[in-house]
């Protein structure tokens, strides 16, 4: 399993593993796992797969892309199921070739966030190059507010493609909006020796360390973040997930998955459709649930971290 932070700056959080465990009412040696579905609202096949995995599988949380065409469907689900552990997947990019979306804010308020076709930029690099921190703040605030207006009660916020971590100014905007709404932002606290090594390698990262330390005193932090596995083929993909779960350390780990169905809609949108379909299969099958139980791992969601 590939376990990484979204950017160098995430490595600067201080180690909070034992303290975090105790705060959740679990002993320091407890291994807790959030299985988190990204990209909800992106399309109908993603919504349908995620809802099934939340209700009948072992996915415990997820986050919604508010600017996307199928946001309204998942917002309706949230109104009917207020217990759903869903956050906002703050979206500042639109990466697919033929299936794209615009910002929630009017374009005149965030001109630096849109490309020549009037859509959000394809890449994180383009967002950093063209957008200002004020525009990022305006747009992510609008996305959170729109979700709330449509009946979503966000348990957390995170970021599509890691864009809010791409510059210190973007991250400051992320922190500001999190505090404004009182919604936990997804932050990660790796081992302290890693943080110190980053500081030794690049002393200019000290400012991030200070921001993260302050933020982690206000909101819960993950101890580890696993962003996925490399193989698309079902058996190898399942085994890679199992290997990562076997090696979980005490604390709170989040595994990010992307769910979809074997459907022409998903196949037309992205070449990653098979990986998404196999994630859906793996995390709705009894075998994986039994395996996690046998490893002594406790499944939790972001709502549990807020307690």
N, C-alpha and C positions, 0 to 999 in steps of 0.2 A: 504494500500500500504506500502511496506517495503522501507523506506527511510534511506539509510546508505551510508557511505563513504567506499571506497574499503579497507581501513586499518586505523589504529590509526593515522598514519601520516597525512592523509587527514583532520583530525579534527583540525589541527593546523593552518589552513589558517585563516587569519583575516576576519572579516565580511566586505563584499564589496557590499551588496545588493543594497543599495540606490545609491552608486556611480556607480555601474555597470549599473543600470537602466538609470541613467542620461547619461552615456557614450553612450548608445545605442539610445539616442534620445527619450526615453520614460519617462513619469513621474515616480516618485519613487513608486507610488502605483500600477503600471502596473504589470500584471501577464503574463509572457512570458514562453512558453513551447516548448522545443525541443523534438520531438518524434523520438528516435534514434534507428535504427536497427543495432544490432551487428551481427557478424559472416557472413557477406557477402563474397561470394567466397568460403565458406566452401563446398558447394555442389550445384548442379544445382537447386534443389528444393528451396534452400535458396535464390539463385539469382533470380529465377523467381518470387517468392513471394515478394521479396524486390522491384524489379522493378515495379511490379503491384501496390504495396503500395505507392511507390514514385510518380507514375504517376497518379493513380486513387484514392488513399487513402489519409491519412493525416500524413503519415510518412514524416518527414521533413529532415532527415539526416540519416547517417549510416556510418559504417566503415568496411573496407575490410581486410580479412585475406590473405596476400600476399603469404605465403607458401603453401596454400591449392590448391587442384587439379583444382578447378573451378575458380581460380583467372583470367585466361585469358578471360573467358567469360565476367566477370564484367569489366575488363579493356577495352575490346572492347566497352562495353556499355558506359563507361566514355569517350572514344574517340569520339563517336557519339553524346553524350550528355554532353558536357563540363560544362553545367550549373548544373549538378547533385551535390548535397551537400554531398560529400562522403570523408571520411578520411581514415586513416590507422589503423587497429586494430592490433597493434603490437603483434605478436604471438610467444610465447616462450614455449608453451606447446602443446601437442597433446593428448587429454584426452580420446578419444574413443578407444574401444577395437580392432576393426577390420578395422577402417578407420582412417589412420594416415598420417602424413606429416613430412618432414624433414626441416631443416633450409634452408634459401636461400643461406647463405654463405657456402663455401666448409667446410666439416666436419673437415678438418685439421686445420682450423682457429678457430673453435668453438667446440672443442671436449667435453667440459664440458656441452654443451647444448643437447647432444644426449645420449640416453640410449643404452643398449647392443644390441638392435635390429636396431640401427641406426636412430631412430626417435627422435623427441623432447620428453622430459619427459612427463609422464602422469600428474604430479602434480606440483603445485607451490613450494611445499616444496622440491621436488627433484631438481628443478632448483636452488633454494637457496643453497642447500647442495653441488651441483656439479659444478655449473657455476661460472665464475668470472665476475666482472663488466665489464672488458675489452671485454669479449666474448659477453655479453649482448649488449654492445655498438656497437660492430662490426655487430651483427646480426640485430639489429633494424635499424641501418643506412643502411644496405643492403636491408632491406625490403622497407624502404622509397624510396631509390634510384631505386629499381626495379619497384615500382609502377609508379614513375615519368617516367622512361625509357619506360614504356608501355602505356604512355599517360594519366595517372591519375594525376589530379591536386588536391592534398589533401587539404581539408579545415581545417583539424585538425588531431591529432594523439591521440590514446588512447591505452588501453592494454587489451588483452584477459586474462580473469581470474585474472586480477589485478596484474600480475606478476611483473611489473616494480615498484610497490609500496611495494614489499615484503622486500626490504632492502634499506637502505639509499644510498648505492653505486649504486644499480640498478636505483634508482630514479635520482641520479645525472647524470647517463648515458642518461636517458630519457630527462632530462632538456637540456643536452649538444646537443643532436641530434635535439631537437625542435629548439633551438637557431641557430644551424648550418644551418638548412633548412628554418628558419623563419616561421615554421608552429606551430600554437597554440596547446599546449598539453592540454588534458582534465585535469583540476584541479578543485577542489571544495572548496568553501569558506563557511563553516558552520557559525552559529552564534558565535559571539566573546566569549560569556560566555562558550560555549562548548570548544572552543580552550583554554581558560584560565584554565578550569577545567582539561583538558588533561595535561597542563603544570604543574598544581599543583599535579596531580597524578603521573606524571613521568617527572621530570625536565630534563632528558636526551633528551626529545623530542624538546628541545629548538633549536637544530641545524636544525630540520625540519622546525620549525616555520620561521627561518631566510631564508631558501631556498624558502619556499612557498611565503613569503612576497616579496622577490625579483622577483620571477617568475610571481606573480600576478600583479606586476607593469609593466611587459612587455607584458603580454598576457591576454585576457579575461578569467574570471573565472565563473563557474557556482555557483549559490547560493544554490541550492539543487540538489541532485542526487537520483533518485528513480530507484533501480536496478530490480524491477519487483514485481510481486504479487505471492501469494502462491498457489492459486487454479488453477488446470488445466481445470476444467469443465467450459464450455463456459459462462453460465449465471453468475456464481459466479466470474469468472475471469473478466468479463466485469464490474460487479458491484464494484469489488475491485479497478479497474482502475478509475472508476467514483468517488469513494469515495476519492481517492487520489487527483484527479483533483479538486473536490469540496473544498478541504482543502489546495490548493496551496497558498503559501504566495507570496507577491510581490517580484519581482526579476525574475531571469532566472532559471527554473527548467528543468532538462533533465530526461525523462523517457526512460529507456533502454528496448527495446523489442527484441525478437528473432523470426524471421519469417520463416515459412516453409509451404509447401503444404502437403496435405494428399496424400502422394505418397510413394510407396515401398522403394524408395531410402532413404528418410528421416526416415522412420520407421526402416530400417535396421541399420542406423547409430546411432540413439539415442532414448532412452526411453522417452525423452522429446518432441517427435514429436508432441503429441497432444497439448501441451502448445504452441508450435511454430505455429501450424496450427491455433489455436484459436486466438493467437495474430494477425495473418494475417487477420482472419475474422473480429476481433473487429476493427482494424485500417484501414479497407477498407470499412466498412459499413457506410451508411449515418447517422445512429443514433448517432454514436460517434462524428462525425463531428458537427452535430447539437448541441449535448450536450456541447461540448467545446465552441462553439459560445455562447450558452446561459449562460455559466459561465463567459463570458467576458474575456476569455483567448486568448492571441495572440500567434499564432503558428509561430515559427521562426526556423532558422537553424544555423549551425555554420558559414555559410557565412555572416549572419547578424551580428554575434558577432564580426567579423573581421572588420566591417565597422567603 
